[in-house]
Amino acid sequence: MPNKKYIITVAALSVVILVATGINHRITQHIVNKTIADQQEEIAVKAADTVEIWLAQQMKILTATADSVPLPALAPNDETLKPLKMAMKAGHFSDVYIGRSDGLLIDGADWTPPTNYDPRLRPWYQRAITVGEISFTTPYIDLVTNKFVIALVKPLIVNGKIIGVMSADTVLDTLVDNVMNLKVGETGHAFIVQKDGTILVHRNQNYVMQQKLQDIESDLANRLNHFKNKDVGTVTYHSKDMRDHVLSFSQIDNSDWFMCVTVPRIEAYSITRKTTMIFATEMALRVLGFLALVALFVVGLSGLGLYFYRKSYSSAIEQHQLELTGINKDLQWNIIKRKEVETYYKTLFNVANDAFMITNGSKCAECNHKAIELFGFPKNDIIGKGILELSPVNQPDGSSSAHKLEKILSAALHDEQQVFRWSFIKSDGMEFPTSVSWKIFKLKDEELTLYSIRDISKRVDAEMQLIQAHKLAAAGEMLGAIAHQWRQPLNTLSTYISSLQAAHYNNKLEKSFVEKLVTGANRQIHFMSKTIDDFRNFSKPSKSKGPVDALKVVISAVKLLEAQVKHADIALSVINKTSTHSLMVFGYRREFVHVLVNLLVNAKDAILQRTLEAGDATLAKTIKVVVSHDEHIVQIEICDSGCGIPEDLMLRIFNPYFTTKGSTSGSGLGLYMSKMIVEKQMSGSLTAANTDSGAKFTIKLNKILADSSQ
């Protein structure tokens, strides 16, 4: 009788455990599926943001170019063509051109159209007329390059009437190079489609404008309604390669384009499994552990009853045999579980996305597969090496690797976990940036160090590309300033030429008169050439980090904005409190110029905003750049008489994409990138505060000797 009850009890507990395991499995699958969708949607949203930023910068360049051409007198002359050619270089356009309302084409690439060519019948012209504002077209075949292009178009309006359309062509390959190189898993990829499914950008060029997504993936035919109902979402489908795929999409602002990323579900699951396995396993172990405890309690009570029931029939030898058998099973169970746990954590160590290294003393004692892949050395070549043996002599900030490592080690000895940027060297000698997390711990009375190393080359490259893109946008805005700065020299040259004709008719072409005109003309031409040199140097990225004269950078930034500030009737002054002509800091010169230009432009805009809001043109309009220093610090203050910074926004002004100017006149990246350049690339600080008369931005940088090479 007791045996029957015992069997029934164990059977009931087994059913309970089975049901609990099934529920746990469903919960785990839900977590995995939700995490897969969230991760893929995040990739799609970031890729869409990249396209939006790229299109916005291109549109700013086109807008600045449109503002710099003489709208009332558009003609194929130098005054119209020069801004078009400069815009081609600034925006990397294949062509920038204007179609007048009378059918005349003015082409920046000097293309001669066929006799029967009418720009008013082209898609780009009709798009601008239809929309009535700056926009872009769907891809079409360009008559000059015979390639797929998208055209950015802007109607040219004078006195409320459209007199023509300015357009800039970007070859679709440029968008493919900038965006479609996104890697998703091992075989996943990104592409762009219209809302109706027409493929606009794809790694397979045969699909572009020739196929719809539902035609090449028939299982998506009934799922494209998601594009009409959502801006961001995820769908699953069975691909023609007979595998289940996950497709996430995000709509690109101001368009009916959708950025899509697709990846086989098994690859997405493999990535997600690493982040959800621990959580799911912990939940399963808790449930099963609780049920096992209940089962053990019930089985123990049943065994106790069985023991007393059979005690009169059992001998002492049989009792000892049962106890030894139980001990043996417990030992076997413990050994099996220990091996399972060891295998589990060793698997996590080797499949991690980050490189792991464990050092004993100063030498590497163990590393995972990612470390072998990252450094390019065989495992035996990494084992036994120290961190400095895998590092360059100097880090990118100019400091000695050995000296910097010594400081980090000193902090780690105080039980502080260290997270820092560090440059390593691959087996081929190439230097690459990483983010390193370093922690010292003890294992069996032995002191070990664990390094978690993540390659951030793509992130660093993206930061530099973002900075350069913003500089190019700023360069586009400065085209108008250059045109304004050239106007006076051009008028002067025109006067010189006219005086030659008058002197000829009056028989006054004497040698002294001609020499005077030539000298004056050369002076104006030299001024215009110097303006172009300043603009070209501002647009180029700095190739290397080194000593920078802060005073010269301030003068360069002021000269770049001199025409804009003067045109706005603002008094701009530089106050040197240093009693010296050279203040050396360490960093990137052209990026530092870009920071000061950003801050000066913001100061100018704040003054104009205050004047507009007050409706009083007599308000004081001043910008002061104050340079000072002490034994260790160079300080640059930019003070304006503008509207100041609202206190509730003070903590947000350095956030990326935050702007108070509106999306049409501000990208929200200027102050963010300025802070990133000063603090991350030049090891300084950039802060903001309000004053009695406006706002003040303060830059502090470490001072170095003029001949320092650190």
C-alpha positions in Angstrom: 0.0 0.0 0.0 2.7 2.6 0.9 4.5 1.7 -2.4 1.4 2.5 -4.4 0.9 5.9 -2.7 4.6 6.7 -3.2 4.4 5.9 -7.0 1.2 8.1 -7.3 2.8 11.0 -5.5 6.0 10.9 -7.6 3.8 10.7 -10.8 1.8 13.7 -9.7 4.9 15.7 -9.0 6.4 14.7 -12.4 3.2 16.1 -14.1 3.5 19.3 -12.2 7.2 19.7 -13.1 6.4 19.0 -16.8 3.7 21.7 -16.8 6.0 24.2 -15.1 8.7 23.4 -17.6 6.3 24.1 -20.5 5.2 27.4 -19.0 8.8 28.4 -18.5 9.6 27.5 -22.1 6.8 29.8 -23.3 8.0 32.7 -21.2 11.5 32.2 -22.4 10.4 32.2 -26.1 8.4 35.4 -25.5 11.4 37.1 -24.0 13.6 36.0 -26.9 11.2 37.1 -29.6 10.6 40.5 -28.0 14.4 41.0 -27.6 15.0 40.0 -31.3 12.3 42.5 -32.5 13.7 45.3 -30.2 17.3 44.8 -31.3 16.5 44.7 -35.1 14.2 47.8 -34.8 17.0 49.7 -33.0 19.3 48.9 -35.9 16.7 50.0 -38.5 16.0 53.3 -36.5 19.7 54.1 -36.3 20.3 53.4 -40.0 17.2 55.6 -40.8 18.6 58.4 -38.6 21.9 58.2 -40.5 20.1 58.7 -43.9 18.0 61.6 -42.4 21.2 63.4 -41.2 22.9 62.8 -44.5 19.9 64.2 -46.5 19.5 67.1 -44.1 23.1 68.2 -44.5 22.8 67.9 -48.3 19.7 70.0 -48.2 21.5 72.7 -46.1 24.3 72.9 -48.7 21.7 73.2 -51.5 19.8 75.9 -49.5 23.0 77.9 -48.9 23.9 77.7 -52.6 20.4 78.9 -53.6 20.9 81.9 -51.2 24.2 82.8 -52.8 23.2 83.0 -56.5 21.8 86.2 -58.0 18.1 85.2 -58.3 16.9 88.2 -60.3 19.6 87.7 -62.9 20.2 84.0 -63.4 22.4 83.4 -66.4 25.3 81.0 -67.4 27.9 83.4 -66.2 30.6 83.3 -63.5 28.4 84.9 -60.8 25.9 82.1 -61.1 28.2 79.1 -62.0 30.8 79.6 -59.3 28.4 78.9 -56.4 27.1 75.8 -58.3 30.7 74.4 -58.7 31.6 75.1 -55.1 28.4 73.3 -54.0 29.5 70.3 -56.1 32.7 70.0 -54.1 31.1 70.8 -50.7 28.3 68.2 -51.0 30.1 65.6 -53.3 27.3 66.1 -55.8 27.7 64.7 -59.3 26.1 67.9 -60.7 24.4 71.1 -59.5 22.3 72.9 -62.0 19.4 75.4 -62.4 16.5 75.1 -64.8 14.9 78.5 -65.6 11.1 78.9 -66.1 11.8 79.8 -69.7 13.5 76.4 -70.4 17.2 77.5 -70.1 19.5 75.1 -68.3 22.5 76.4 -66.3 24.8 73.5 -65.5 27.5 73.5 -62.9 29.3 70.5 -64.5 29.4 72.4 -67.9 27.2 69.7 -69.5 25.8 70.8 -72.9 22.2 69.5 -73.2 20.7 68.1 -76.5 18.9 70.5 -78.7 15.5 69.2 -77.7 16.2 69.1 -74.0 13.7 71.0 -71.8 14.4 71.0 -68.0 10.8 71.8 -67.3 9.8 68.3 -68.4 12.4 66.5 -66.2 11.3 64.7 -63.0 13.4 66.9 -60.8 11.8 70.2 -62.1 8.3 68.8 -61.8 8.9 67.5 -58.3 10.0 71.0 -57.1 7.0 72.7 -58.8 4.6 70.1 -57.3 5.9 70.3 -53.7 6.8 74.0 -53.7 9.7 73.6 -51.2 13.0 71.9 -50.9 12.6 68.1 -51.2 14.1 65.1 -53.1 13.0 62.9 -55.9 12.7 59.1 -56.3 15.7 57.5 -58.1 15.8 58.0 -61.9 18.4 57.6 -64.7 20.6 60.7 -65.1 21.1 61.7 -68.8 24.8 62.6 -68.2 26.1 59.8 -66.0 23.5 57.1 -67.1 23.3 56.1 -63.5 20.5 56.0 -60.9 20.5 59.3 -59.0 18.3 61.1 -56.5 17.9 64.8 -57.0 17.6 67.4 -54.2 15.4 70.1 -55.6 14.6 73.7 -54.4 12.2 76.1 -56.2 13.7 79.6 -56.7 11.2 82.2 -55.8 11.3 86.0 -56.5 8.4 88.2 -55.3 6.2 85.1 -54.8 6.8 83.7 -58.3 8.8 80.6 -59.2 11.5 81.7 -61.6 13.3 78.3 -61.8 14.4 75.3 -59.9 17.9 74.5 -58.5 18.8 70.8 -58.3 21.7 68.7 -57.0 22.3 65.1 -58.2 23.7 62.5 -55.8 24.5 59.2 -57.5 22.7 56.4 -55.7 26.0 54.6 -55.2 26.9 57.3 -52.7 23.9 56.4 -50.5 24.7 52.7 -50.9 28.3 53.3 -49.8 27.3 55.5 -46.8 24.4 53.4 -45.5 24.1 50.0 -47.1 27.4 48.7 -45.7 25.6 48.1 -42.5 26.2 44.5 -41.4 23.5 42.6 -39.6 24.6 39.2 -38.2 26.5 37.1 -40.7 24.3 37.3 -43.8 21.7 40.0 -42.9 21.7 43.3 -44.8 19.9 46.7 -45.1 17.9 48.2 -48.0 15.4 51.1 -48.7 11.9 50.7 -50.2 9.0 53.0 -50.9 5.7 52.5 -49.1 4.3 50.5 -52.0 7.3 48.1 -51.8 9.3 49.5 -54.8 13.0 48.9 -54.0 15.1 52.1 -54.1 18.5 51.0 -52.6 19.6 47.4 -52.5 22.9 45.5 -52.5 21.6 43.8 -55.7 21.5 46.6 -58.3 19.2 44.6 -60.5 16.4 45.1 -58.0 16.7 49.0 -57.9 13.5 50.6 -59.4 12.9 47.3 -61.2 11.4 45.1 -58.5 9.0 45.3 -55.6 9.8 43.7 -52.3 6.6 41.6 -52.5 7.7 40.3 -55.9 11.1 38.9 -54.7 9.8 37.7 -51.3 6.2 36.5 -52.0 5.6 35.8 -48.3 5.7 39.6 -47.7 2.8 40.3 -50.0 0.3 40.3 -47.2 2.5 42.0 -44.7 3.3 45.4 -46.4 0.3 47.0 -44.7 2.6 47.4 -41.7 4.3 50.2 -43.7 1.0 52.1 -44.0 0.1 51.7 -40.3 3.4 52.1 -38.5 6.5 54.2 -38.7 8.6 51.5 -37.0 7.9 47.8 -36.8 9.0 44.2 -37.3 7.5 41.3 -39.4 8.6 37.7 -39.9 8.5 35.9 -43.2 9.5 32.7 -44.9 12.2 33.6 -47.5 12.7 32.1 -50.9 15.9 30.5 -49.5 13.5 28.3 -47.4 14.6 30.0 -44.1 12.6 32.1 -41.6 13.7 35.8 -41.7 13.1 38.8 -39.4 12.5 42.2 -41.2 12.5 45.4 -39.2 11.7 48.8 -40.7 11.8 52.5 -39.8 10.3 55.3 -41.9 12.7 58.1 -43.1 11.3 61.5 -42.1 9.7 63.7 -44.7 9.4 60.8 -47.2 7.5 57.6 -48.0 10.8 55.7 -47.8 11.4 53.0 -45.3 14.8 51.8 -44.1 14.7 48.0 -43.7 17.1 45.5 -42.2 16.5 41.7 -42.7 18.4 38.8 -41.1 17.7 35.0 -40.9 15.9 34.3 -37.7 18.4 31.7 -36.6 21.2 34.4 -36.7 19.1 36.9 -34.9 18.3 34.3 -32.3 22.0 33.4 -31.9 22.8 37.0 -31.1 19.8 37.5 -28.7 20.4 34.1 -27.0 23.6 35.5 -25.4 21.6 38.2 -23.5 18.5 36.2 -22.6 20.0 32.8 -21.7 21.1 33.7 -18.2 17.7 35.2 -17.4 15.7 32.3 -18.8 18.0 29.7 -17.1 17.7 31.5 -13.8 13.9 31.5 -14.0 13.9 27.8 -15.0 16.3 26.8 -12.2 14.2 28.7 -9.6 10.9 27.1 -10.7 12.5 23.6 -11.0 14.4 24.1 -7.8 11.3 25.0 -5.9 9.4 22.0 -7.4 12.4 19.7 -6.7 12.4 20.9 -3.1 8.7 20.1 -2.8 9.2 16.7 -4.4 12.2 16.0 -2.1 10.1 16.8 0.9 7.2 14.6 -0.2 9.6 11.8 -1.3 11.4 12.1 2.0 8.2 11.8 4.1 7.2 8.8 1.9 10.6 7.2 2.3 10.4 7.8 6.1 7.1 6.0 6.2 8.4 3.2 4.0 11.4 2.9 6.2 9.3 2.4 9.4 7.0 0.1 7.4 9.9 -2.1 6.3 12.2 -1.7 9.3 11.1 -5.0 10.8 12.1 -6.8 7.6 15.4 -5.1 6.9 18.8 -6.1 8.2 21.6 -3.8 9.4 23.7 -4.7 6.3 20.9 -3.8 3.9 20.5 -0.5 5.7 24.2 0.4 5.3 24.1 -0.6 1.7 21.2 1.7 1.0 23.0 4.6 2.7 26.2 4.0 0.7 24.2 3.8 -2.5 22.6 7.2 -1.7 25.9 8.8 -1.0 27.3 7.4 -4.3 24.4 8.9 -6.2 24.9 12.3 -4.6 28.5 12.3 -5.5 27.8 11.4 -9.1 25.1 14.1 -9.3 27.5 16.8 -7.9 30.2 15.8 -10.4 27.8 16.0 -13.3 26.4 19.3 -12.2 29.9 20.8 -11.7 30.9 19.7 -15.2 27.8 21.2 -16.6 28.4 24.6 -14.9 32.1 24.6 -16.0 31.1 23.9 -19.6 28.4 26.6 -19.5 30.7 29.3 -18.3 33.5 28.3 -20.6 31.0 28.5 -23.5 30.0 32.0 -22.4 33.6 33.0 -22.1 34.4 31.9 -25.7 31.3 33.1 -27.5 31.3 36.6 -26.0 31.3 39.5 -28.4 34.0 41.2 -26.4 37.6 40.1 -26.1 38.5 38.7 -22.7 42.0 38.4 -21.3 43.0 37.2 -17.8 46.5 38.1 -16.6 48.5 36.7 -13.8 51.0 39.4 -12.8 51.8 41.3 -15.9 51.5 38.4 -18.4 48.4 37.0 -20.1 47.3 33.6 -18.7 44.1 33.0 -20.7 42.1 34.6 -23.5 38.9 33.8 -25.5 38.3 33.3 -29.2 37.3 37.0 -29.7 40.7 38.1 -28.4 42.4 35.9 -31.0 40.2 37.3 -33.7 40.7 40.9 -32.5 44.5 40.9 -32.3 45.1 38.5 -35.2 47.7 36.4 -33.2 47.5 32.7 -32.5 46.5 32.0 -28.9 50.0 30.8 -28.0 51.4 34.1 -29.1 49.0 36.1 -26.9 49.6 33.9 -23.8 52.6 35.1 -22.0 52.5 38.7 -23.4 51.8 41.8 -21.4 49.4 44.6 -22.3 52.2 46.9 -23.2 53.6 44.4 -25.6 50.3 44.6 -27.5 50.2 48.4 -27.4 51.9 51.2 -29.3 54.6 53.3 -27.5 52.2 56.3 -27.2 48.5 56.5 -27.0 46.4 58.8 -29.4 46.3 61.5 -26.8 50.1 61.7 -26.9 50.8 60.2 -23.5 53.2 57.3 -22.9 51.4 53.9 -22.9 53.6 52.8 -19.9 52.9 55.9 -17.9 49.2 55.8 -18.6 48.9 52.1 -17.7 50.7 52.8 -14.4 48.1 55.4 -13.4 45.2 53.0 -14.3 46.9 50.2 -12.3 47.2 52.5 -9.3 43.5 53.2 -9.4 42.6 49.5 -9.8 44.6 48.7 -6.7 42.1 50.7 -4.7 39.4 48.3 -5.8 38.1 50.7 -8.5 36.9 49.1 -11.7 38.5 51.0 -14.6 36.7 51.7 -17.9 38.9 53.6 -20.4 39.9 54.0 -24.1 43.1 52.3 -25.1 44.8 51.7 -28.5 46.2 48.3 -29.3 48.2 46.9 -32.3 47.1 44.1 -34.5 49.4 41.4 -35.8 49.8 43.4 -39.1 51.0 46.4 -37.2 47.7 48.4 -37.5 46.7 50.5 -34.5 43.0 50.3 -33.5 41.0 52.0 -30.7 39.1 50.0 -28.0 37.1 50.4 -24.8 38.7 48.5 -22.0 37.1 47.4 -18.7 39.6 46.3 -16.1 39.0 44.6 -12.7 41.5 43.0 -10.3 40.1 40.0 -8.3 41.4 37.0 -6.3 40.9 33.3 -7.1 42.2 30.7 -4.6 44.5 33.3 -3.0 45.9 34.2 -6.4 45.6 37.8 -7.7 44.3 38.0 -11.3 43.3 40.8 -13.6 40.3 40.5 -16.0 40.3 42.7 -19.1 37.1 43.1 -21.2 38.2 44.7 -24.6 35.7 46.0 -27.2 36.8 47.3 -30.6 35.3 50.8 -31.1 36.9 51.5 -34.5 33.5 52.0 -36.2 32.2 54.2 -33.4 35.3 56.4 -33.6 35.1 56.6 -37.4 31.4 57.5 -37.1 32.2 60.3 -34.7 34.8 61.7 -37.0 32.5 61.4 -40.1 29.7 63.2 -38.1 32.1 66.0 -37.2 33.2 66.3 -40.8 29.6 66.2 -42.1 28.7 69.0 -39.7 31.7 71.0 -40.9 30.6 70.6 -44.5 27.1 71.8 -43.6 28.7 74.8 -41.9 30.8 75.3 -45.0 27.7 75.4 -47.1 26.2 78.1 -44.8 29.4 80.1 -45.1 29.2 80.1 -48.9 26.8 83.0 -48.6 29.2 84.8 -46.3 32.1 84.3 -48.8 29.9 85.7 -51.6 29.1 88.7 -49.4 32.8 89.2 -48.6 33.7 89.1 -52.3 31.1 91.6 -53.3 33.2 94.7 -52.3 36.4 93.5 -54.0 34.5 92.7 -57.2 32.9 96.1 -57.2 36.3 97.6 -56.8 37.8 95.6 -59.7 34.8 96.6 -61.8 35.6 100.3 -61.0 39.3 99.8 -62.0 38.3 98.2 -65.4 35.8 101.0 -66.1 38.4 103.7 -65.3 40.8 102.1 -67.9 38.2 102.6 -70.6 37.6 106.2 -69.5 41.3 107.0 -69.3 41.7 105.5 -72.9 39.1 107.8 -74.3 40.6 110.8 -72.5 44.2 110.0 -73.5 45.3 109.6 -69.9 46.7 106.1 -70.0 50.0 107.0 -68.4 52.4 104.5 -66.8 51.8 105.7 -63.2 48.1 105.5 -63.7 48.2 101.9 -65.1 50.7 100.8 -62.3 48.4 102.2 -59.7 45.4 100.3 -61.1 47.4 97.0 -61.4 48.6 97.4 -57.7 45.1 98.0 -56.5 43.6 95.1 -58.5 46.3 92.7 -57.3 45.5 93.7 -53.7 41.8 92.9 -54.2 42.6 89.6 -55.9 45.0 88.6 -53.1 42.2 89.3 -50.5 39.7 87.1 -52.5 42.3 84.3 -52.8 43.0 84.5 -49.0 39.3 84.2 -48.3 39.1 81.0 -50.4 42.2 79.6 -48.6 40.7 80.2 -45.2 37.4 78.5 -46.3 39.3 75.5 -47.8 41.4 75.0 -44.7 38.3 75.1 -42.5 36.6 72.4 -44.6 39.5 69.9 -44.4 39.6 67.4 -41.5 42.8 67.4 -39.4 45.0 64.4 -40.2 46.9 64.2 -36.9 46.8 65.4 -33.4 49.6 67.8 -32.2 50.5 71.1 -30.6 48.0 73.9 -31.6 48.4 77.6 -31.0 45.1 78.6 -29.3 45.6 82.3 -30.1 46.0 81.6 -33.8 42.9 79.4 -33.8 40.9 82.2 -32.3 42.1 84.7 -35.0 41.3 82.1 -37.7 37.7 81.5 -36.4 37.1 85.3 -36.2 38.3 85.9 -39.7 36.0 83.2 -41.1 32.9 84.9 -39.6 34.1 88.5 -40.0 31.8 89.2 -43.0 28.7 87.6 -41.4 29.1 89.5 -38.1 29.8 92.8 -39.8 26.8 92.3 -42.1 24.7 91.8 -38.9 26.0 95.0 -37.4 27.6 93.1 -34.5 30.8 94.3 -32.8 33.2 91.4 -32.5 36.3 91.9 -30.4 39.2 89.7 -29.2 40.7 90.5 -25.8 44.1 88.9 -25.1 44.8 89.0 -21.4 47.9 86.8 -21.7 50.6 89.4 -22.7 51.9 86.8 -25.1 51.6 85.9 -28.8 51.5 82.1 -28.5 49.5 79.7 -26.2 50.0 76.0 -27.1 47.5 73.3 -26.4 47.3 69.7 -27.7 44.6 68.6 -30.2 43.3 68.9 -33.7 43.7 72.4 -35.1 40.9 72.4 -37.8 38.4 70.7 -35.4 39.2 73.3 -32.8 38.6 76.1 -35.3 35.2 74.4 -36.0 34.4 74.5 -32.3 35.0 78.2 -32.1 33.1 78.9 -35.3 30.1 77.0 -33.9 30.1 79.0 -30.6 30.5 82.3 -32.5 27.6 81.5 -34.9 25.4 80.6 -31.9 26.3 83.9 -30.3 25.4 85.8 -33.5 22.1 83.9 -33.7 21.3 84.7 -30.1 21.9 88.4 -30.6 19.7 88.5 -33.7 17.0 86.6 -31.9 17.0 89.0 -29.0 16.9 92.0 -31.4 14.0 90.4 -33.3 12.0 89.6 -30.1 12.5 93.1 -28.6 11.8 94.8 -31.9 14.5 97.3 -31.0 17.4 97.6 -33.5 19.3 99.9 -31.1 20.1 97.2 -28.6 23.8 96.6 -27.9 25.1 93.9 -30.2 28.5 92.7 -29.1 30.5 89.4 -29.0 33.7 89.3 -26.9 36.3 86.6 -27.1 38.5 86.7 -24.0 41.7 84.7 -23.9 43.5 84.1 -20.6 45.8 81.5 -18.9 47.5 80.5 -15.8 50.4 78.1 -15.1 48.5 75.0 -16.4 45.3 76.1 -18.1 44.4 78.1 -21.3 40.9 79.6 -21.0 38.8 81.0 -23.8 35.5 82.8 -23.0 32.9 83.7 -25.7 30.5 86.3 -24.2 27.5 87.7 -26.2 24.7 90.2 -25.6 22.1 87.8 -26.8 18.9 86.3 -25.3 20.7 83.9 -23.0 19.9 80.3 -22.2 16.6 79.4 -20.4 17.5 77.8 -17.1 15.3 74.7 -17.8 17.3 74.0 -20.9 20.8 74.6 -19.5 21.4 70.9 -18.8 20.2 69.8 -22.3 22.0 72.1 -24.7 24.9 69.7 -25.1 22.7 66.7 -25.8 22.8 65.4 -29.4 19.9 66.5 -31.7 18.7 69.1 -29.2 18.1 72.5 -30.7 16.1 75.6 -30.0 16.3 76.8 -33.6 13.8 74.4 -35.2 14.6 71.6 -37.6 14.9 73.8 -40.6 17.8 76.0 -39.2 19.5 73.8 -36.6 20.5 70.1 -36.5 21.1 70.0 -32.8 24.7 68.6 -33.3 26.8 71.8 -33.1 27.2 72.1 -29.3 27.2 68.3 -28.9 30.1 67.9 -31.3 31.9 70.9 -29.9 31.8 69.4 -26.4 32.9 66.0 -27.8 35.9 67.6 -29.6 37.0 69.6 -26.6 36.5 67.0 -23.9 37.1 63.6 -25.6 39.6 64.6 -28.2 41.5 67.4 -26.5 41.0 66.4 -22.8 39.5 69.8 -21.9 36.1 71.1 -20.8 33.3 73.2 -22.4 30.7 74.8 -20.1 27.9 77.3 -20.5 26.4 79.9 -18.1 24.2 83.0 -18.3 25.5 86.5 -17.6 23.8 89.9 -16.9 23.9 90.7 -20.6 23.6 87.3 -22.3 25.4 83.9 -22.4 29.0 82.9 -21.8 30.7 79.7 -23.1 34.0 78.8 -21.5 36.7 76.4 -22.9 39.5 75.2 -20.7 42.4 73.3 -22.1 45.7 72.0 -20.7 48.6 74.2 -21.7 51.8 72.7 -23.1 55.2 74.2 -24.1 55.5 75.5 -27.6 58.0 72.7 -28.5 56.2 69.9 -26.7 55.7 66.7 -28.6 53.7 64.7 -26.0 
